Amino acid sequence: MKAIQNAIRFDKTIGQAHIQTADLLVRDERTLTQQKEQNVVGLYPAYSYQTFDGYGCAMTESACFLLSKMSPEARREALSCWFGPGGMDARFIRIPMDSCDYSLSEYQAVPDPIKDPDLKTFSIERDKMYILPIVKEAMELAGHPLSVLLSPWSPPAVWKTPPLLTENDVAIYGGQDQKVEMGKPSRIFGGSLKPEFYPSWAKYLVKYVQAYLDEGINITMLSVQNEASAATSWDSCVWTAKQEKTFLRDYLYPAMKNAGLLDRVGLFIWDHNKERIVERIDEMMDSETSGMITGFAYHWYSGDHFEALSMLHERYPDKVLLHSESCGLHIPGKVLAFDVPTSQLRELGPEHPMAQALEKSPHEVDLEDAINYAHDILGDLNHGMERWIDWNLIVDRTGGPRHVPGGFAAPLVYEEDGRFTRTVSYEYLRLIAHTLRPGSIRIGSSVFGRDIDVAAVRNKDGSLGVILLNHSKQEMVINLRVEGMLVEAVVSGETLAGILIS
């Protein structure tokens, strides 16, 4: 048996990631005079669980616009960070249908569906400007088929009820200073699709899927709605579980079936956070709708809730658990998602989350992002996740571009000189992807304490891949036990380690 460890340690004072490689000591436990009982991580290859299909990212209009500004060489290098064996070896792409917050402006494929109820003016010409050319370039680099998830953020505004902005939505998503006519339907701040337009919206979504397929894009997944219960300050639409269920059952599924798309495109519901996913799924699933639904999509923005995934996996074992979005909630190089005036900051009390965030350095926040990525992926995987898709492939130094205020982070950052920076989050993700590989099968594992996260798989080449995340600030000597053998790994504080055992 042979074991190799790659570890990433991040220097928060200078913002530099250091990667170290080491051959690990492997011993037969029978040769030891005293058995190891402390700091043990148990690996159990005989206990196998779900197949992990792999990783992906979102190719929004904004991300593709930034990539289009690069030289061909720089763009290829950036795309290779995600696509191909040298990078993440991504298997999935997520693409918004019509505009989202990461679009250069609001747009929709039918400019005026009231004047054009038959959708004869439907066109994805806007997508041909940036999204489709870059997606096709990624397809060439990948070296294998890519599976694409399409997600709508909002139906055309004229089909919706007026915005309904709640105090909760403002507190979470911002937008207090944005000007919007609350009595007039809009793409932003939610509102709901009027029932009389359910048939038209189903037809619209089918036309979108068909248009992408006609472009040679391998659409295999469609979520009914991005963040179905959030009235965000950007493109959004609110659906109750009853509304989403009715639309899926009576309109979208029949429309997809009539178009002959169900053999290649699976339907996903929810596509929002984990804290209330169980109730939402239970309300939508019954003997009729179960056969219509391929899986459950979810985001990470409300915390771990790993147990919720286990409950869903146990109750609905034939459904795919798809992590469909995550990102750091701040502008790259800063600690907040918005530039807050100094005068406003003075008014905040010391207990306010923004005030507390400002006590940290940008490098500290970058490391927190990376740790959160690793913690969430390992937790999700250990509770049944089968596919993982991040949010934007790349953003610029404003956290955009966006057609609404604010900005968020991404694993890659576009620089003004046309080059790009790989963040520590990207380095963490890449190490995880090179260790827990697409097509692997999760195996059993146990861990000795709460300061260590662990997940383990059997890769397609037969190797065992193990990820260890040390949350503590102290170096740990960790003993991996597997089938009578003991592998000794030394993991520094606040460090991610990937181990391949062959």
ZILIN-V961738 format. One record per backbone hydrogen bond with DSSP energy under -1.0 kcal/mol. NH is the residue of the N-H (numbers start at 1). CO is the residue of the C=O. If there is no record, write none. Layout:
BEGIN
nh:NH co:CO
nh:NH co:CO
END
This chain:
BEGIN
nh:4 co:500
nh:5 co:22
nh:6 co:498
nh:7 co:20
nh:8 co:496
nh:9 co:18
nh:11 co:16
nh:15 co:11
nh:16 co:11
nh:18 co:9
nh:20 co:7
nh:22 co:5
nh:24 co:3
nh:27 co:486
nh:29 co:484
nh:31 co:28
nh:32 co:29
nh:41 co:479
nh:42 co:446
nh:43 co:481
nh:44 co:444
nh:47 co:44
nh:49 co:442
nh:52 co:440
nh:53 co:386
nh:57 co:92
nh:58 co:391
nh:59 co:94
nh:62 co:102
nh:64 co:60
nh:65 co:61
nh:66 co:62
nh:67 co:63
nh:68 co:64
nh:70 co:67
nh:75 co:71
nh:76 co:72
nh:77 co:73
nh:78 co:74
nh:79 co:75
nh:80 co:76
nh:82 co:79
nh:83 co:79
nh:87 co:84
nh:88 co:81
nh:89 co:84
nh:90 co:82
nh:91 co:55
nh:92 co:55
nh:93 co:147
nh:94 co:57
nh:95 co:149
nh:97 co:151
nh:99 co:107
nh:116 co:112
nh:119 co:116
nh:122 co:119
nh:123 co:109
nh:128 co:124
nh:129 co:126
nh:132 co:127
nh:134 co:130
nh:135 co:131
nh:136 co:132
nh:137 co:133
nh:138 co:134
nh:139 co:135
nh:140 co:136
nh:141 co:137
nh:142 co:138
nh:147 co:91
nh:148 co:218
nh:149 co:93
nh:150 co:221
nh:151 co:95
nh:159 co:156
nh:160 co:157
nh:161 co:192
nh:164 co:189
nh:170 co:166
nh:171 co:167
nh:172 co:168
nh:173 co:169
nh:174 co:170
nh:178 co:175
nh:184 co:181
nh:189 co:232
nh:194 co:159
nh:197 co:194
nh:198 co:195
nh:201 co:197
nh:202 co:198
nh:203 co:199
nh:204 co:200
nh:205 co:201
nh:206 co:202
nh:207 co:203
nh:208 co:204
nh:209 co:205
nh:210 co:206
nh:211 co:207
nh:212 co:208
nh:213 co:209
nh:214 co:210
nh:216 co:213
nh:217 co:212
nh:219 co:217
nh:220 co:148
nh:221 co:148
nh:222 co:266
nh:223 co:150
nh:224 co:268
nh:226 co:152
nh:227 co:271
nh:228 co:270
nh:230 co:227
nh:232 co:230
nh:236 co:187
nh:238 co:191
nh:239 co:228
nh:244 co:240
nh:245 co:241
nh:246 co:242
nh:247 co:243
nh:248 co:244
nh:249 co:245
nh:250 co:246
nh:251 co:247
nh:252 co:247
nh:253 co:248
nh:255 co:251
nh:256 co:252
nh:257 co:253
nh:258 co:254
nh:259 co:255
nh:260 co:257
nh:261 co:256
nh:264 co:261
nh:265 co:261
nh:266 co:220
nh:268 co:222
nh:269 co:295
nh:271 co:269
nh:271 co:297
nh:277 co:274
nh:280 co:276
nh:281 co:277
nh:282 co:278
nh:283 co:279
nh:284 co:280
nh:285 co:281
nh:290 co:286
nh:292 co:289
nh:294 co:267
nh:295 co:267
nh:296 co:320
nh:297 co:269
nh:298 co:322
nh:299 co:272
nh:303 co:300
nh:310 co:306
nh:311 co:307
nh:312 co:308
nh:313 co:309
nh:314 co:310
nh:315 co:311
nh:316 co:312
nh:319 co:316
nh:320 co:294
nh:322 co:296
nh:323 co:387
nh:324 co:298
nh:330 co:328
nh:331 co:336
nh:334 co:331
nh:345 co:341
nh:346 co:342
nh:348 co:345
nh:352 co:349
nh:356 co:352
nh:357 co:353
nh:358 co:354
nh:359 co:356
nh:360 co:357
nh:365 co:361
nh:366 co:362
nh:367 co:363
nh:368 co:364
nh:369 co:365
nh:370 co:366
nh:371 co:367
nh:372 co:368
nh:373 co:369
nh:374 co:370
nh:375 co:371
nh:376 co:372
nh:377 co:373
nh:378 co:374
nh:379 co:375
nh:380 co:376
nh:381 co:377
nh:382 co:378
nh:383 co:380
nh:384 co:381
nh:385 co:380
nh:386 co:321
nh:387 co:321
nh:388 co:54
nh:389 co:323
nh:390 co:56
nh:391 co:326
nh:393 co:58
nh:395 co:412
nh:396 co:400
nh:399 co:396
nh:403 co:101
nh:407 co:337
nh:408 co:399
nh:409 co:328
nh:413 co:421
nh:414 co:395
nh:415 co:419
nh:418 co:415
nh:421 co:413
nh:423 co:411
nh:427 co:423
nh:428 co:424
nh:429 co:425
nh:430 co:426
nh:431 co:427
nh:432 co:428
nh:433 co:429
nh:434 co:430
nh:436 co:432
nh:439 co:52
nh:440 co:437
nh:441 co:458
nh:442 co:50
nh:443 co:456
nh:444 co:44
nh:444 co:47
nh:446 co:42
nh:452 co:449
nh:453 co:469
nh:455 co:467
nh:457 co:465
nh:458 co:441
nh:459 co:463
nh:462 co:459
nh:464 co:501
nh:465 co:457
nh:466 co:499
nh:467 co:455
nh:468 co:497
nh:469 co:453
nh:470 co:495
nh:471 co:451
nh:476 co:491
nh:478 co:489
nh:479 co:39
nh:480 co:487
nh:481 co:41
nh:482 co:485
nh:485 co:482
nh:486 co:27
nh:487 co:480
nh:488 co:25
nh:489 co:478
nh:491 co:476
nh:494 co:472
nh:496 co:8
nh:497 co:468
nh:498 co:6
nh:499 co:466
nh:500 co:4
nh:501 co:464
nh:502 co:2
END
